[in-house]
Amino acid sequence: MNKYLLVITVLLFTLQSCVKDQTGFEPNSNIPLYTNDILGIIEDESGAPIEGVRVMYDGQEALTDIFGVYQFKNVKVSSDQSFLSIEKTGYFAAGRSFSSVGNGTIKLKNVLLSKTFNHLFDADKGGSISETNFTVLFPANALVDKLTNQAYNGQVKAAIRYINPTSMNALNQMPGTTTGLASTGAVVCLSNFGTIAIELEGIIGIPLKLSPDYTFHLKVDLPSQLTDIATSTSDIWYFDPALGYWRQHNSAALIGNSYEADLNQLNFITIANMTPSKIVSGSIVDDEGRPMPFTSVMLADKSQSFETKTYTDNYGRYSSKIPENLPIDLWINKNNDCESISNQKITIEPINKNTQISDVKFNLNNSKYYKIKGTLVSCSGKNIQSGYAVISTGNGINYILIAKDGKFEGYLYLCNKINEVSLIGINSESNERSITLSIPVSNEVNVGSIIVCKEEKDFVHIQIPQINLDTFAYSSIAFTDGNIKSLEASLPFNASFFGISWSDAGTKGVKIGKYNILPNKGYIALKQKNNIIFYKAISGIIEITEGASSLGKAFKGNFTLELQQDGRMQSTFATGNFKATY
């Protein structure tokens, strides 16, 4: 075993300096490349956008803005597989593997997992860490400094996260995609039984790894939905960001309802069976033959537990690796609450070679097709050269329309019950934003010129460290004068709401000072997945640091709240600051 692990370590080192790796895998330079714009969205686990995420692709870097959006312009993308990497302090590093079917614009999405080093053990004694769904056992004296390879003997901090393969967000949380590189060099599809992310560091933040001479023991519980298709053994894979593939490591045994294995790799690890892969491509159109751009495409074979997800480009085209010789179901916008769309599927007949299939047509039925266009302009009235419009349908579905020379144009697929959307214009270069506009929908809407100006907008900044929340609420901020003052805000793009009230004995204006939050007059409501989690303020203080004596004047301050989630007694604490207009 030690010899085997040593070989792996040496070969991994070799991979970093050679094009060809130990599997015999060598990227094919003859694979066509296309020129694409990349439009990416990065969110946290609650669905809130993450600002300031570092995204790297092909020697270029980009940072996400306040809506979690990043862009790359006129970059080369492989028709087989390309990869971009994603980093932000406080989150596990991630990435996305993707491909192109032609020149155009590609949409990508990632959900980052928060990284909290909340487990401690001594390196010279080893440690056992157990949570719901997994157990990890580290042996004594097994860790080394990741940078120097010197033995580490101090206290160890561990950050560990589990990804349930049956969860709705699993595919967005996993790095890469559901393809792996087998030890033979073959590119395969992975049927996932569970994924775990592990990082270790010393007490002062030194990154750690296992010595090549040691392994740790991993036990991952099998989700009940997969017990009928679980095999007695399955493969262990670790994610290799150098290639953008999962790489075959060793195997795990099914013991009871859990997979167990000894392994040397940290970071992202998945337990999965493999199937030879082939590429399927095509286009998604509606019942009138119109392309459906930036549409979520889900492909799955439940009997093998295989599932993958991609998006159509701006022309409605898609491409994905699927298991060969198996029928595959294809859905679009599976999580959309327009049941007429989300419940539709077609079956792709088994393929044994790379195949382009006929257009996949979906009936809109109880949804409608709308065209919307407009122009983004600066304070001086000039068209913005790099920007986009964010359109929210109010049901958790957001559209992003890229502006070229200030002009944007696109199509919305909306349920019949939706008769109004929200729109915000963004200047990507300056990170400026417009006010929030409410737009009645019709067959075709021209919203005209939208001014995107750098004025300090009213805002509420909310931080809840216990749930790793750090977000801004911008719209619908209101203040009422009188004996009771109230401050409320909403962020319609992730359906989050905030409100607090206090009393200053009926004084006019907003006076500097500290005030207690009135009983049962404070709340924070957050959208998490498909639910609204409500937090009630049981106590709190608001401090007005800059007052306002007359209408139209701004006031500023900060607050601290003790919150309780509905049905739970344990307190959660929130802090924040704000600017509002009296």
Protein Blocks (a to p, Z undefined) as FASTA:
>chain_A
ZZmmmmmmmmmmmmmmpmbdfkopacdfkbccdddddddddddfkopacehiacdeehia
cdddfkopacdehiacdfkbgcdddddehiacdddddddfbecdddddddddddddfbcc
dfklopadddehiacdddehkbccfklopacfbdcddddddddfkbmklmmmpghiaddc
dfkopacddddfbdcddddddfkopacdddfkbccdddddddfklmmmpcfbdcdddddf
knopacdfbdcddehjaccdddfbehjddddddddddddddddddfkopacehiacdddd
fknopacdddddfkopacddddehiacdddehklbcblklmmgccdddddfbdcdddddd
ddfklaccdddddddddfkopacfbdcddddehnopacddddeehiacddddddfklcbd
cdddddfklopacddddddddfbdcebjaddddddddddddddfknopacddfbhpacde
djbdcdddddfknopacdddddeehpghjdeddddddehiaccdddehjbccddddfbdc
dddfbdcfbghiacddddddddddehiabdcdddddddddZZ
